[in-house]
Amino acid sequence: MKVKKLKGTCDFYGETIKEYRYIEKISREVAEKFGFTEIQTPVFELTDVFLRSVGESSDIVNKEMYTFLDRSENSLTLRPEGTAGVSRAYVENKMYANPGLTKLYYFEPMFRCERPQLGRYRQFTQFGVEALGAKSPYLDADVITLGAQILKKLGLTKFKAVINTLGSKESREVYQTNLKEYFTKNIDAMCDDCKERLNKNPLRILDCKVDRDSEVMKNAPTIEQFLSDEDKAYFDKVIEIVKSQDINYSVDSKLVRGLDYYSHTVFEFVYDDPNSKLDGLTLFGGGRYSGLSSAFSGPETDAIGLAIGVERIMLALRELNVFNFSDKLCDVVCINIGESTKVHAISIANYLRSHDISVDLDYVSNNLKPQFKLADRTLAENLIIIGEDEVNNNTFKVKNTITKEEQILNIEQLSSYFNIEGEKYAYKK
Ligand code: AMP
């Protein structure tokens, strides 16, 4: 049977897995510099975890979740995003009882049944952070800065930040009522999805990709008109700090983000190059929320998070030619002359490997030609060639493939050639 991977999924190997791990490494390092520690939550949860948090009016819950019944008829869902599971874990493990902020990061696969296209997959990885337990414009700006630092550290230069506030729950409710009145009058000119959103969550109409540039959308009331003085002062402070951190940003009052749980600060970072097919692609997004812990019967908790799309970052870094990995597969290749010295070659390979030197050898052939071909392919800097003479004299022929220099070394000399200290190798027959 010929089988192919599922639509919207990726295999990572060779160069692509190096790219993936590079992004993982830098993201973890930056998050840890900001005081975040790792959390891993299960790949699947009770469907309720997402219904209660991501929100029933979101596209994720409505159209994109991989939901199934297990053998006991429980409804389970493959994690479509990270915040819900982290909030569930925060409450379940009573992390709120710890003093101070809880700062967590994750690097995990997510699953959404979306129409696959450039930068949109059905399994993708998010690097996310969540800071739970405080509300402060300094924290909001710090999380935004963390995202910007990850992009900069990765070498991703072409991006811009779009920031908005959704205000407090009270301001937002008044705004939503106004928005609903406005869109009700104009709904005939809007797409079917917007018609549906009108009843469920009119705010989400602002997120519509279809009607984005329409006159109705352009003239819609904006949140600014409904913010309380306190909301405004909070947001102004966030902006003041972001500005001071040298981040290229703009404020867009139409930015609402696709999930229902946000309040106050929301933001997205998008790829910014009008000449590129990636222009406008959202690299990451996030925002402040407060109702998730209580949705899981925990205390009302102020929190803020962001989630970076790892595969999208890969696309952007490729576009910018940032990746430059070495093709070298190992440091040394051990070559045996004839079958009789093969075990000796394996033993010296394992001695070097146990001292952190990467070594490969040809498992199949004793002929020199394929063994040298392997050496060429791996770009190993040194070859260790072992024939009968070497075994009899307890020596090793070492060839440097760059200088072409050859030397016959005893075990002490070989060890110092590779800077190995401590116990020396002794071949046991
Ligand atoms: P969201 O959880 O929808 O706010 O998404 C956060 C980030 O995850 C986005 O900015 C994208 O970079 C990435 N992302 C979301 N959905 C997908 C997808 N289907 N495929 C690839 N990346 C995605």
Residues whose N, C-alpha, C, O or C-beta is under 5 A from the ligand:
A	BS01	AMP	E81 R112 E114 G119 R120 Y121 F124 T282 L283 F284 G285 A307 I308 G309 R312
